[in-house]
Amino acid sequence: MSSSHRGFDFKWFRDHLLKDILPNWVKNAVTKEGLFLPHLDRKWNPTGKDYGTLVSQSRLLYNFAKGYELTGEEKYLRAVELGARFLIQNFKDREYGGWFWSCNREGKVLDAHKSSYGHAFVIFGLSHAFRVTGDENLEDQAIEAWMIMNTRFRDEYGGFSWRMNRKFEEIEEIKSQNPIMHTFEALLALGDLDGLRHIHRDAEAIAEFVINRLLRKRDGILPELYTHDWKELPAERGGRIDIGHAFEWAYLLSSAVERGLPERYLSYADHLLKYGFRIGYDPKNGGIYSPATPDGEILERRKGWWEQCEAIRALMHFAVVRKKENLWGPLEKTLDFVKRFYIDSEFGGWYISIGEDSRGRNESKGDEWKVDYHVVGMCMEAIRLSSKLI
C-alpha cells in the first residue's frame, strides 16, 4: 500500500452502506405487494406518493441484491424476489412489448410511455437480481429487455431513441447520451453472468458509437444532448456538458477494460476524467460542480449529490487501479465535503440537495430519481478496491 492513501478510510464506505443506507431503504421502501415506494422524507417515512417508476424499481433491485451479497440477510433477498415479481407482473407491456414507465401499488399503469433509459435499468436490475436468486426467468427477462432495446429503440444512426409511446413511436426529438451510458453499464452487468460473456461485445459496440460519433472531434468532450440525427445540441437549445457523466463514463470504460474490453478505451477514460476534473472540481472546498456550457463554463455553482458519488467512485478507481497518485488529495477533500454537507448526521442518509445558490435545502431522503443507487455503486467500488490494497 503506497503512503499516499494509508489514511484513506475505505472502511467508512462499508459501514455507511450496511449500517445506514441499505437498512433504511429495505425497512421503509418495500411494500407487501412488491412495489418499492421511493418517496421518503428526512426521517425515512413514506410521503404518501403511492407510485414507483421503472428506474426506481430497477435501481432498488440492484441495491437490495448488493445488500444480500454483502450480508446474506433474508430481508434483502425477500425484497429482491418481491420487487422483481412486481416489476415483471405490472411494468411489463404484454400487448406491445417492452416496459411501462410507472405503476402504483395496485399495479395500475400511470404512465405507459417507453423509455430507453428505463429499459437499460430493467436489464441492470434484473441482471443483479438473477445473481442472488438464481431465478432463470429474471435472466431471460433481462435478455429480452436488451432485445427490445436493440430492435425497437435502436435508431438508423446506431444510437437509441430516448422516449417513445406505448407502440414504440418516437415522442422525443432530442436525443441524449445518458440512456446509452446506462445501457453500456447494463450490458457489462448482463455479460458478467455465466454463459453471457458474448454480451460484452454488444457493450463494446455501444462504446464504439460513443467514441466514434458522440465525442467531439476537436477536444474529445462528450456533449449531453443531441439533435435527432446525433449532432450536438447548441447552447441556445439547452445543449450542455454534464460533468458527473464525464466521471461516470471514465469509470465505466476503465471498468470495461478490466473485463477484457479493448485496452485503448483507457485513453478515452483518462481524457474524460481529466476534463471532468478540470472543468468541475472545486479545489478550495472539494466536490464537483455540474453542469457546464458546451464551451466548458460551469452553468451554476451547484454540487449535486449524485455527481459527488460518481466523482468519488472514479477518483478511487483511478487512484487504485490505474495508479494515479495525484488523485488521493482531491478524493479525500471531496469525500470530506460530502460528509460535512450531504450526509444527515441525525437521521442518516443523504439529502437530495444542500441548497446551493440560495435555494432551500431539500432534506428528503428519496424520490423516483434518488434511491441511492449512486451511493451504493460508490460504496461497492470502495469495498472492491479495499480488497486490492490488502
ZIWO-V554406 format. One record per residue. N is the residue number from 1. RES is the residue in one small letter. PHI is phi in whole degrees, -180 to 180 (* if undefined). OMEGA is omega in whole degrees, 0 to 359 (* if undefined). BURIAL is 1 if it has 16 or more other C-alpha atoms within 10 Angstrom, else 0. Layout:
n->[N,N]
res->[RES,RES]
phi->[PHI,PHI]
omega->[OMEGA,OMEGA]
burial->[BURIAL,BURIAL]
This chain:
n->[1,2,3,4,5,6,7,8,9,10,11,12,13,14,15,16,17,18,19,20,21,22,23,24,25,26,27,28,29,30,31,32,33,34,35,36,37,38,39,40,41,42,43,44,45,46,47,48,49,50,51,52,53,54,55,56,57,58,59,60,61,62,63,64,65,66,67,68,69,70,71,72,73,74,75,76,77,78,79,80,81,82,83,84,85,86,87,88,89,90,91,92,93,94,95,96,97,98,99,100,101,102,103,104,105,106,107,108,109,110,111,112,113,114,115,116,117,118,119,120,121,122,123,124,125,126,127,128,129,130,131,132,133,134,135,136,137,138,139,140,141,142,143,144,145,146,147,148,149,150,151,152,153,154,155,156,157,158,159,160,161,162,163,164,165,166,167,168,169,170,171,172,173,174,175,176,177,178,179,180,181,182,183,184,185,186,187,188,189,190,191,192,193,194,195,196,197,198,199,200,201,202,203,204,205,206,207,208,209,210,211,212,213,214,215,216,217,218,219,220,221,222,223,224,225,226,227,228,229,230,231,232,233,234,235,236,237,238,239,240,241,242,243,244,245,246,247,248,249,250,251,252,253,254,255,256,257,258,259,260,261,262,263,264,265,266,267,268,269,270,271,272,273,274,275,276,277,278,279,280,281,282,283,284,285,286,287,288,289,290,291,292,293,294,295,296,297,298,299,300,301,302,303,304,305,306,307,308,309,310,311,312,313,314,315,316,317,318,319,320,321,322,323,324,325,326,327,328,329,330,331,332,333,334,335,336,337,338,339,340,341,342,343,344,345,346,347,348,349,350,351,352,353,354,355,356,357,358,359,360,361,362,363,364,365,366,367,368,369,370,371,372,373,374,375,376,377,378,379,380,381,382,383,384,385,386,387,388,389,390]
res->[m,s,s,s,h,r,g,f,d,f,k,w,f,r,d,h,l,l,k,d,i,l,p,n,w,v,k,n,a,v,t,k,e,g,l,f,l,p,h,l,d,r,k,w,n,p,t,g,k,d,y,g,t,l,v,s,q,s,r,l,l,y,n,f,a,k,g,y,e,l,t,g,e,e,k,y,l,r,a,v,e,l,g,a,r,f,l,i,q,n,f,k,d,r,e,y,g,g,w,f,w,s,c,n,r,e,g,k,v,l,d,a,h,k,s,s,y,g,h,a,f,v,i,f,g,l,s,h,a,f,r,v,t,g,d,e,n,l,e,d,q,a,i,e,a,w,m,i,m,n,t,r,f,r,d,e,y,g,g,f,s,w,r,m,n,r,k,f,e,e,i,e,e,i,k,s,q,n,p,i,m,h,t,f,e,a,l,l,a,l,g,d,l,d,g,l,r,h,i,h,r,d,a,e,a,i,a,e,f,v,i,n,r,l,l,r,k,r,d,g,i,l,p,e,l,y,t,h,d,w,k,e,l,p,a,e,r,g,g,r,i,d,i,g,h,a,f,e,w,a,y,l,l,s,s,a,v,e,r,g,l,p,e,r,y,l,s,y,a,d,h,l,l,k,y,g,f,r,i,g,y,d,p,k,n,g,g,i,y,s,p,a,t,p,d,g,e,i,l,e,r,r,k,g,w,w,e,q,c,e,a,i,r,a,l,m,h,f,a,v,v,r,k,k,e,n,l,w,g,p,l,e,k,t,l,d,f,v,k,r,f,y,i,d,s,e,f,g,g,w,y,i,s,i,g,e,d,s,r,g,r,n,e,s,k,g,d,e,w,k,v,d,y,h,v,v,g,m,c,m,e,a,i,r,l,s,s,k,l,i]
phi->[*,-73,-65,-68,-127,-64,-91,-77,-91,-67,-63,-55,-66,-63,-62,-60,-69,-90,-106,-125,-64,-67,-61,-68,-69,-69,-75,-111,-103,-86,-104,-66,-74,109,-74,-91,-94,-87,-85,-130,-83,-59,-90,72,-88,-58,-92,97,-81,-93,-152,-138,-114,-56,-73,-63,-64,-74,-65,-71,-58,-60,-55,-72,-62,-67,-59,-69,-60,-82,-116,71,-78,-60,-61,-75,-63,-61,-63,-63,-63,-64,-67,-67,-63,-64,-57,-72,-74,-117,-88,-82,-91,-85,-93,-108,86,79,-134,-71,-81,-148,-139,-97,-64,-82,90,-74,-75,-99,-142,-96,-69,-109,-122,-66,-60,-64,-65,-59,-77,-61,-58,-64,-64,-70,-61,-71,-63,-62,-58,-98,-98,73,-77,-65,-63,-67,-63,-62,-66,-65,-64,-63,-62,-66,-62,-62,-61,-73,-115,-80,-95,-66,-99,-69,-99,100,-100,-131,-66,-90,-127,-136,-80,-59,-92,65,-103,-63,-127,-135,-77,-73,-120,-136,-76,-60,-62,-67,-59,-75,-67,-58,-59,-65,-72,-62,-67,-65,-70,-74,-73,-56,84,-118,-58,-63,-63,-62,-69,-67,-62,-61,-62,-66,-59,-64,-62,-65,-66,-87,-115,-96,-64,-67,-67,-76,-145,72,-83,-100,-66,-90,-123,-142,-75,-58,-101,66,-100,-56,-73,-71,-59,-67,-108,101,-61,-161,-113,-99,-68,-58,-73,-62,-66,-65,-64,-58,-64,-64,-67,-66,-63,-64,-63,-60,-85,111,-72,-54,-60,-65,-63,-64,-67,-71,-60,-64,-67,-61,-61,-66,-76,-61,-68,-64,-83,-102,-75,-99,-70,-78,-113,80,95,-120,-87,-167,-92,-129,-68,-57,-88,91,-100,-60,-74,-152,-80,-114,-114,-71,-64,-73,-63,-67,-61,-69,-66,-62,-61,-66,-63,-59,-60,-73,-66,-87,-76,-103,59,-91,-64,-70,-90,-63,-62,-59,-62,-64,-69,-70,-63,-63,-59,-62,-63,-78,-115,-98,-90,-81,-71,-89,-112,83,81,-107,-67,-70,-151,-112,83,-67,54,67,-80,-70,-69,-97,-89,-63,-101,-162,-150,-66,-102,-99,-121,67,-60,-67,-64,-63,-60,-60,-66,-64,-68,-62,-63,-63,-67,-60,-70,-75,-98,-73]
omega->[182,184,186,182,178,182,183,189,177,181,180,184,178,180,180,182,190,180,185,191,187,178,180,180,183,179,193,184,186,176,180,178,181,174,174,179,190,186,184,180,185,181,178,176,174,185,178,175,194,179,173,179,177,181,182,180,184,178,179,171,177,181,185,175,177,176,179,179,184,188,187,182,186,183,179,178,179,178,178,182,179,184,178,178,179,179,184,183,191,181,184,180,184,178,184,181,180,190,178,183,184,178,171,186,179,180,177,179,180,180,188,183,183,185,176,176,179,180,177,181,171,178,183,183,181,176,179,177,178,182,184,182,186,181,186,177,180,175,179,180,178,178,179,179,176,178,177,180,187,179,187,181,184,182,185,183,181,176,181,171,186,181,179,177,185,182,179,171,186,176,182,179,180,176,186,174,188,176,179,178,182,172,175,178,182,181,171,180,180,180,177,182,181,177,183,181,180,178,178,175,175,175,178,178,177,178,180,177,180,183,188,185,190,178,179,183,187,185,177,179,180,174,181,189,187,171,182,181,172,167,184,177,181,183,182,176,178,179,183,171,177,184,177,180,174,177,182,177,179,179,185,180,178,177,178,178,175,180,179,175,191,180,182,177,181,180,178,178,180,180,177,178,184,182,173,179,183,184,194,189,175,185,182,187,186,180,186,171,176,3,179,174,175,179,175,175,181,183,180,184,183,175,182,185,185,177,178,177,183,177,180,180,181,180,176,184,183,176,184,188,184,172,179,186,183,184,184,180,176,178,181,180,179,177,177,176,180,182,183,190,187,186,182,184,182,186,179,179,181,170,175,175,185,170,177,176,176,175,181,179,174,187,179,182,181,168,185,177,181,173,175,171,178,177,181,179,177,182,179,177,177,179,179,184,181,179,178,186,180,*]
burial->[0,0,0,0,1,0,0,0,0,1,0,0,1,1,0,1,1,1,0,0,1,1,0,1,1,1,0,1,1,1,0,0,0,1,1,1,1,1,1,1,1,1,0,1,1,1,0,0,0,0,1,1,1,1,1,1,1,1,1,1,1,1,1,1,1,1,1,1,0,0,0,0,0,0,0,1,1,1,1,1,1,1,1,1,1,1,1,1,0,1,1,1,1,0,0,0,1,1,1,1,1,1,1,1,1,0,1,0,1,0,0,1,1,1,1,1,1,1,1,1,1,1,1,1,1,1,1,1,1,1,1,1,0,0,0,0,0,1,1,0,1,1,1,0,1,1,0,1,1,1,0,1,1,0,0,0,0,0,1,1,1,1,1,1,0,1,0,1,0,0,0,0,0,1,1,1,1,1,1,1,1,1,1,1,1,1,1,1,1,1,1,1,0,0,0,0,1,0,1,1,0,1,1,1,0,1,1,0,0,1,1,0,1,1,1,0,0,0,0,0,1,1,1,1,1,1,0,1,0,1,0,1,1,0,0,0,0,0,1,1,1,1,1,1,1,1,1,1,1,1,1,1,1,1,1,1,0,0,0,0,1,0,0,0,1,1,0,1,1,1,1,1,1,0,1,1,1,0,1,1,1,1,0,0,0,1,1,1,1,1,1,1,1,1,0,1,0,1,0,0,0,1,1,1,1,1,1,1,1,1,1,1,1,1,1,1,1,1,1,1,0,0,0,0,0,0,1,1,0,1,1,1,1,1,1,0,1,1,0,0,0,1,1,1,0,0,0,1,1,1,1,1,1,1,1,0,0,0,0,0,0,0,1,1,1,1,1,1,0,1,1,1,1,1,1,1,1,1,1,1,1,1,1,0,1,1,0,0,0,0]
